[in-house]
Amino acid sequence: MYELSTRSLRKLDSVHDDLARVARKAIQITRVDFGISEGVRSYQRQVELMKDKKTTTLHSLHLLQNDGYSHAIDVFAYMNGKTIFNDPKYYGPIVQAFMTTAISLGVQIECGHLWKNFHDSFHFQLNQKYY
């Protein structure tokens, strides 16, 4: 069983509690260790990511929403002491842990790993139909 680092837990401070709860519980059931690389982000950072074609929107759920919280997080896989960003085989088990946890907690989430038009394995967000 894995645990989120203090650094990852701090990144959840400004994330909506429902999504933060999912992340804190998903780490306990995953087969692949992970950390939180980003929770809330600034608009300037979003502009930079758009310019670098790492996002398709300036209206990211990573930005503070009307309730004062970010509704999105990005994660990274962690194996044998190394951060792994570009190997999709590690993200399937992480996605499974998040989705299983979200269902068990009754939290509606979406995962970029499952998107057709912009594949973003690192990204989880609250489903805006419910939030």
C-alpha positions in Angstrom: 0.0 0.0 0.0 1.2 3.5 -0.9 0.8 6.9 0.7 0.8 10.4 -0.8 3.8 12.4 0.1 3.6 15.6 2.1 4.2 17.5 -1.2 1.4 15.8 -3.0 -1.0 16.4 0.0 -0.1 20.1 -0.1 -1.1 20.2 -3.8 -4.6 19.0 -2.8 -5.1 21.9 -0.3 -6.9 24.0 -2.9 -8.7 21.1 -4.7 -12.4 20.4 -4.1 -12.7 18.1 -1.2 -14.6 15.4 -3.2 -11.7 15.0 -5.7 -9.1 15.3 -2.9 -10.8 12.5 -1.0 -10.7 10.3 -4.2 -7.0 10.9 -4.6 -6.2 10.2 -0.9 -8.1 6.9 -1.0 -7.0 5.8 -4.6 -3.4 5.8 -3.4 -4.3 3.1 -0.9 -5.6 0.7 -3.5 -3.5 1.3 -6.6 -0.9 -1.2 -7.9 1.2 1.7 -9.2 2.4 4.4 -6.9 1.6 8.0 -7.9 1.9 11.5 -6.8 0.0 14.7 -7.4 1.9 17.0 -9.9 -0.6 19.8 -10.0 -3.8 20.9 -8.4 -4.8 24.5 -8.7 -2.9 26.5 -11.3 -2.6 30.1 -12.3 -4.2 31.5 -15.5 -0.6 32.4 -16.7 0.4 28.7 -16.3 -2.7 27.7 -18.3 -1.7 30.1 -21.1 1.8 28.6 -21.2 0.4 25.1 -21.4 -1.9 26.2 -24.2 1.0 27.7 -26.1 3.0 24.5 -25.7 0.0 22.5 -26.9 -0.3 20.6 -23.6 -3.9 21.7 -23.2 -6.7 22.6 -25.5 -8.5 25.1 -23.3 -7.9 28.3 -21.3 -11.0 27.4 -19.1 -9.3 24.6 -17.3 -10.8 23.1 -14.1 -7.4 23.5 -12.6 -8.2 27.2 -12.3 -10.0 28.3 -9.2 -13.7 27.7 -9.8 -16.7 29.7 -8.4 -16.6 27.7 -5.2 -13.0 28.8 -4.6 -11.4 25.4 -5.4 -9.7 23.7 -8.3 -11.8 20.8 -9.7 -8.9 19.0 -11.4 -5.6 17.4 -10.6 -2.7 15.9 -12.6 -0.8 12.9 -11.3 2.4 11.2 -12.2 3.4 7.5 -11.9 6.3 6.7 -9.5 8.2 3.4 -10.0 11.5 2.3 -8.5 12.2 5.8 -7.2 11.6 7.5 -10.6 8.9 9.7 -11.9 7.3 8.3 -15.1 5.3 10.6 -17.3 5.4 9.1 -20.8 4.8 5.4 -20.4 1.0 4.7 -20.6 1.2 1.2 -19.2 1.6 2.7 -15.7 -1.5 4.9 -16.0 -4.1 2.2 -16.5 -3.9 0.9 -13.0 -3.9 4.5 -11.6 -7.0 5.3 -13.6 -8.6 2.1 -12.4 -7.9 3.0 -8.7 -9.3 6.5 -9.2 -12.5 5.3 -10.9 -13.1 2.5 -8.4 -12.6 4.9 -5.5 -14.8 7.5 -7.1 -17.6 5.0 -7.5 -17.2 3.7 -3.9 -17.4 7.3 -2.6 -20.2 8.4 -4.9 -18.0 11.1 -6.6 -18.5 11.8 -10.3 -15.2 12.2 -12.0 -13.7 12.2 -15.5 -10.3 11.1 -16.6 -8.3 12.4 -19.5 -7.0 8.8 -20.1 -10.4 8.0 -21.5 -10.9 11.1 -23.7 -11.0 10.6 -27.5 -9.9 14.0 -28.8 -7.2 14.9 -26.3 -5.6 12.0 -24.5 -4.4 13.2 -21.1 -3.6 10.2 -18.9 -2.3 12.4 -16.1 -5.6 14.3 -15.6 -8.6 13.8 -13.3 -11.4 16.2 -12.8 -14.8 16.5 -11.3 -17.6 15.9 -13.8 -19.1 19.3 -14.3 -22.6 17.9 -14.9 -22.7 17.3 -11.2 -20.5 20.2 -9.9 
